[in-house]
Amino acid sequence: VPFMDAIRYRHSLKEHAGEIPEQICITRDNVQVHVDGVLYMKVLDPERASYGVVDYVFAISQLAQTALRSEIGKIDLDKTFESRTQINLEVVNELDKATEPWGIKVLRYEIKNITPPADVLAAMEKQMRAEREKRATILTSEGQRDAAINTAEGAKQQVIKASEAKKQQQINEAEGQAAAILAVAQATAEGIRKVADTIRMPGGFEAVQLRVAEQYIGQFGALAKASNTLVLPATVSDVGSMIALAMNVIGRRAAGGTASGPAAPNA
Protein backbone atom coordinates (compact mmCIF):
# COMPACT_ATOMS: atom_id res chain seq x y z
CA VAL A 1 0.00 0.00 0.00
CA PRO A 2 1.59 3.29 -1.00
CA PHE A 3 2.70 5.54 1.85
CA MET A 4 2.18 2.64 4.28
CA ASP A 5 4.34 -0.32 3.04
CA ALA A 6 8.12 0.07 3.00
CA ILE A 7 10.92 -2.05 1.49
CA ARG A 8 12.92 -3.19 4.47
CA TYR A 9 15.46 -5.52 2.79
CA ARG A 10 17.03 -5.55 -0.62
CA HIS A 11 18.96 -8.62 -1.80
CA SER A 12 20.85 -9.21 -5.02
CA LEU A 13 20.28 -12.65 -6.47
CA LYS A 14 23.66 -12.57 -8.15
CA GLU A 15 26.64 -14.52 -6.89
CA HIS A 16 28.95 -12.38 -4.82
CA ALA A 17 32.19 -12.85 -2.91
CA GLY A 18 32.98 -12.03 0.68
CA GLU A 19 36.39 -11.69 2.31
CA ILE A 20 37.09 -14.00 5.24
CA PRO A 21 39.44 -12.12 7.57
CA GLU A 22 42.82 -13.53 8.52
CA GLN A 23 42.77 -15.65 11.65
CA ILE A 24 45.14 -17.85 13.64
CA CYS A 25 44.63 -21.59 13.24
CA ILE A 26 46.50 -24.35 15.07
CA THR A 27 47.52 -27.44 13.13
CA ARG A 28 47.49 -30.99 14.49
CA ASP A 29 51.22 -30.73 15.28
CA ASN A 30 50.59 -27.53 17.31
CA VAL A 31 51.89 -24.93 14.86
CA GLN A 32 50.10 -21.59 14.64
CA VAL A 33 49.42 -20.40 11.11
CA HIS A 34 47.68 -17.29 9.80
CA VAL A 35 44.99 -18.15 7.24
CA ASP A 36 42.62 -15.97 5.24
CA GLY A 37 40.30 -16.67 2.34
CA VAL A 38 37.40 -15.66 0.15
CA LEU A 39 33.85 -17.07 0.13
CA TYR A 40 31.45 -17.17 -2.83
CA MET A 41 27.72 -17.27 -2.06
CA LYS A 42 24.31 -16.63 -3.61
CA VAL A 43 20.87 -15.75 -2.22
CA LEU A 44 18.29 -18.34 -3.26
CA ASP A 45 15.37 -17.31 -0.99
CA PRO A 46 15.25 -13.57 -0.21
CA GLU A 47 12.52 -14.02 2.42
CA ARG A 48 14.51 -16.50 4.51
CA ALA A 49 17.66 -14.48 3.95
CA SER A 50 15.80 -11.47 5.37
CA TYR A 51 13.95 -13.04 8.27
CA GLY A 52 15.88 -16.22 8.94
CA VAL A 53 19.12 -14.56 10.08
CA VAL A 54 20.39 -11.13 10.99
CA ASP A 55 23.20 -10.05 8.63
CA TYR A 56 23.77 -13.34 6.85
CA VAL A 57 27.13 -12.14 5.45
CA PHE A 58 28.57 -11.71 8.95
CA ALA A 59 27.03 -14.98 10.12
CA ILE A 60 28.44 -16.96 7.20
CA SER A 61 31.86 -15.31 7.67
CA GLN A 62 31.96 -16.45 11.30
CA LEU A 63 30.89 -19.95 10.34
CA ALA A 64 33.59 -20.05 7.66
CA GLN A 65 36.28 -19.11 10.18
CA THR A 66 35.06 -21.73 12.62
CA ALA A 67 34.91 -24.46 9.97
CA LEU A 68 38.37 -23.50 8.71
CA ARG A 69 39.90 -23.71 12.20
CA SER A 70 38.33 -27.14 12.61
CA GLU A 71 39.70 -28.47 9.32
CA ILE A 72 43.20 -27.03 9.85
CA GLY A 73 43.32 -28.67 13.27
CA LYS A 74 42.88 -32.11 11.67
CA ILE A 75 46.10 -32.08 9.63
CA ASP A 76 49.81 -31.39 10.14
CA LEU A 77 51.52 -28.26 8.92
CA ASP A 78 53.18 -29.99 5.97
CA LYS A 79 49.80 -31.24 4.75
CA THR A 80 48.10 -27.84 4.87
CA PHE A 81 49.97 -26.62 1.80
CA GLU A 82 49.16 -29.65 -0.33
CA SER A 83 45.60 -30.16 0.96
CA ARG A 84 44.11 -26.78 0.10
CA THR A 85 41.53 -28.26 -2.26
CA GLN A 86 40.34 -30.79 0.30
CA ILE A 87 40.15 -28.13 3.02
CA ASN A 88 38.11 -25.86 0.74
CA LEU A 89 35.63 -28.65 -0.02
CA GLU A 90 35.18 -29.53 3.65
CA VAL A 91 34.53 -25.88 4.58
CA VAL A 92 31.93 -25.54 1.79
CA ASN A 93 30.16 -28.72 2.93
CA GLU A 94 29.93 -27.46 6.52
CA LEU A 95 28.70 -24.02 5.48
CA ASP A 96 26.16 -25.43 3.04
CA LYS A 97 24.48 -27.40 5.83
CA ALA A 98 24.28 -24.36 8.10
CA THR A 99 23.09 -21.81 5.51
CA GLU A 100 20.37 -23.91 3.88
CA PRO A 101 17.69 -22.68 6.37
CA TRP A 102 18.72 -19.09 5.60
CA GLY A 103 18.02 -19.41 1.89
CA ILE A 104 21.73 -18.94 1.08
CA LYS A 105 23.80 -21.21 -1.14
CA VAL A 106 27.55 -21.34 -0.47
CA LEU A 107 29.15 -22.05 -3.85
CA ARG A 108 32.86 -22.32 -3.00
CA TYR A 109 35.54 -21.27 -0.59
CA GLU A 110 39.17 -20.54 -1.46
CA ILE A 111 42.10 -20.24 0.93
CA LYS A 112 44.20 -17.25 -0.05
CA ASN A 113 47.26 -17.44 2.21
CA ILE A 114 48.69 -19.83 4.78
CA THR A 115 51.48 -18.10 6.70
CA PRO A 116 53.47 -19.99 9.36
CA PRO A 117 55.59 -18.15 11.99
CA ALA A 118 59.01 -16.83 10.94
CA ASP A 119 60.95 -19.47 12.89
CA VAL A 120 58.87 -22.24 11.30
CA LEU A 121 59.48 -20.75 7.85
CA ALA A 122 63.23 -20.72 8.56
CA ALA A 123 63.11 -24.36 9.69
CA MET A 124 61.12 -25.33 6.61
CA GLU A 125 63.63 -23.54 4.39
CA LYS A 126 66.48 -25.38 6.10
CA GLN A 127 64.64 -28.68 5.68
CA MET A 128 64.01 -28.03 2.00
CA ARG A 129 67.67 -27.08 1.51
CA ALA A 130 68.78 -30.28 3.23
CA GLU A 131 66.35 -32.29 1.11
CA ARG A 132 67.70 -30.71 -2.07
CA GLU A 133 71.28 -31.42 -0.99
CA LYS A 134 70.29 -35.00 -0.18
CA ARG A 135 68.75 -35.47 -3.63
CA ALA A 136 71.83 -33.94 -5.24
CA THR A 137 74.09 -36.30 -3.27
CA ILE A 138 71.95 -39.28 -4.24
CA LEU A 139 72.01 -38.28 -7.91
CA THR A 140 75.78 -37.82 -7.77
CA SER A 141 76.31 -41.21 -6.14
CA GLU A 142 73.98 -42.88 -8.62
CA GLY A 143 75.91 -41.27 -11.46
CA GLN A 144 79.21 -42.51 -10.01
CA ARG A 145 77.73 -45.97 -9.52
CA ASP A 146 76.49 -46.10 -13.11
CA ALA A 147 79.88 -44.89 -14.35
CA ALA A 148 81.66 -47.59 -12.32
CA ILE A 149 79.27 -50.24 -13.65
CA ASN A 150 79.82 -49.09 -17.21
CA THR A 151 83.60 -49.08 -16.71
CA ALA A 152 83.53 -52.58 -15.21
CA GLU A 153 81.30 -53.83 -18.00
CA GLY A 154 83.65 -52.34 -20.57
CA ALA A 155 86.66 -53.99 -18.91
CA LYS A 156 84.77 -57.28 -18.80
CA GLN A 157 83.94 -57.12 -22.50
CA GLN A 158 87.54 -56.21 -23.26
CA VAL A 159 88.82 -59.26 -21.35
CA ILE A 160 86.28 -61.49 -23.10
CA LYS A 161 87.26 -60.17 -26.52
CA ALA A 162 90.97 -60.56 -25.72
CA SER A 163 90.48 -64.16 -24.53
CA GLU A 164 88.42 -64.98 -27.62
CA ALA A 165 91.12 -63.47 -29.83
CA LYS A 166 93.84 -65.45 -28.02
CA LYS A 167 91.77 -68.62 -28.31
CA GLN A 168 91.30 -68.06 -32.03
CA GLN A 169 95.02 -67.35 -32.39
CA GLN A 170 95.89 -70.62 -30.64
CA ILE A 171 93.43 -72.48 -32.84
CA ASN A 172 94.93 -70.94 -35.95
CA GLU A 173 98.48 -71.73 -34.79
CA ALA A 174 97.51 -75.32 -33.97
CA GLU A 175 95.86 -75.74 -37.34
CA GLY A 176 98.95 -74.25 -39.00
CA GLN A 177 101.28 -76.58 -37.11
CA ALA A 178 99.11 -79.57 -37.94
CA ALA A 179 99.11 -78.59 -41.61
CA ALA A 180 102.91 -78.15 -41.50
CA ILE A 181 103.44 -81.54 -39.85
CA LEU A 182 101.14 -83.15 -42.40
CA ALA A 183 103.00 -81.48 -45.26
CA VAL A 184 106.39 -82.60 -43.86
CA ALA A 185 105.10 -86.14 -43.41
CA GLN A 186 103.71 -86.19 -46.92
CA ALA A 187 106.97 -84.81 -48.32
CA THR A 188 109.01 -87.35 -46.34
CA ALA A 189 106.81 -90.19 -47.51
CA GLU A 190 107.08 -88.97 -51.08
CA GLY A 191 110.86 -88.73 -50.76
CA ILE A 192 111.13 -92.23 -49.36
CA ARG A 193 108.88 -93.53 -52.10
CA LYS A 194 111.01 -91.89 -54.79
CA VAL A 195 114.24 -93.24 -53.22
CA ALA A 196 112.75 -96.73 -53.18
CA ASP A 197 111.68 -96.37 -56.82
CA THR A 198 115.15 -95.14 -57.74
CA ILE A 199 116.84 -98.12 -56.05
CA ARG A 200 114.68 -100.52 -58.08
CA MET A 201 115.65 -98.84 -61.35
CA PRO A 202 118.71 -100.06 -63.35
CA GLY A 203 121.87 -98.53 -61.88
CA GLY A 204 119.95 -97.11 -58.95
CA PHE A 205 121.51 -99.39 -56.40
CA GLU A 206 125.04 -98.40 -57.46
CA ALA A 207 124.11 -94.70 -57.24
CA VAL A 208 122.85 -95.16 -53.71
CA GLN A 209 126.08 -96.95 -52.79
CA LEU A 210 128.11 -94.02 -54.05
CA ARG A 211 125.93 -91.51 -52.20
CA VAL A 212 126.17 -93.44 -48.93
CA ALA A 213 129.95 -93.68 -49.24
CA GLU A 214 130.23 -89.93 -49.83
CA GLN A 215 128.05 -89.06 -46.84
CA TYR A 216 129.84 -91.53 -44.58
CA ILE A 217 133.27 -90.18 -45.42
CA GLY A 218 132.08 -86.58 -45.10
CA GLN A 219 130.44 -87.06 -41.71
CA PHE A 220 133.35 -89.07 -40.34
CA GLY A 221 135.76 -86.36 -41.42
CA ALA A 222 133.65 -83.70 -39.69
CA LEU A 223 133.66 -85.72 -36.47
CA ALA A 224 137.41 -86.10 -36.64
CA LYS A 225 137.89 -82.34 -36.92
CA ALA A 226 135.64 -81.50 -33.95
CA SER A 227 136.94 -81.65 -30.39
CA ASN A 228 134.62 -84.49 -29.37
CA THR A 229 135.19 -87.65 -27.41
CA LEU A 230 134.07 -90.55 -29.60
CA VAL A 231 133.48 -94.26 -28.96
CA LEU A 232 134.28 -95.95 -32.27
CA PRO A 233 133.69 -99.54 -33.39
CA ALA A 234 136.65 -101.89 -33.81
CA THR A 235 136.41 -101.73 -37.61
CA VAL A 236 136.69 -97.94 -37.84
CA SER A 237 139.92 -98.30 -39.80
CA ASP A 238 138.24 -100.53 -42.32
CA VAL A 239 136.12 -98.00 -44.21
CA GLY A 240 135.34 -100.42 -46.98
CA SER A 241 133.85 -103.01 -44.66
CA MET A 242 131.67 -100.34 -43.00
CA ILE A 243 130.35 -99.15 -46.36
CA ALA A 244 129.80 -102.74 -47.46
CA LEU A 245 127.83 -103.43 -44.30
CA ALA A 246 125.62 -100.37 -44.89
CA MET A 247 125.07 -101.32 -48.51
CA ASN A 248 124.14 -104.87 -47.47
CA VAL A 249 121.32 -103.41 -45.37
CA ILE A 250 120.17 -101.16 -48.22
CA GLY A 251 120.28 -104.07 -50.62
CA ARG A 252 118.13 -106.27 -48.43
CA ARG A 253 115.61 -103.42 -48.00
CA ALA A 254 115.52 -102.88 -51.74
CA ALA A 255 114.91 -106.62 -52.24
CA GLY A 256 111.88 -106.39 -49.95
CA GLY A 257 113.48 -107.94 -46.90
CA THR A 258 113.66 -106.49 -43.38
CA ALA A 259 116.76 -105.96 -41.31
CA SER A 260 116.61 -105.83 -37.60
CA GLY A 261 120.01 -104.11 -37.52
CA PRO A 262 123.59 -104.93 -38.52
CA ALA A 263 125.59 -107.36 -36.43
CA ALA A 264 128.80 -106.07 -35.00
CA PRO A 265 131.75 -107.32 -37.05
CA ASN A 266 134.50 -109.32 -35.43
CA ALA A 267 137.67 -107.57 -34.60
Beta strands, then each sheet from edge to edge (+ up, - down):
strand 1: 16-26
strand 2: 32-43
strand 3: 104-115
sheet 1: 1+ 2- 3+
end
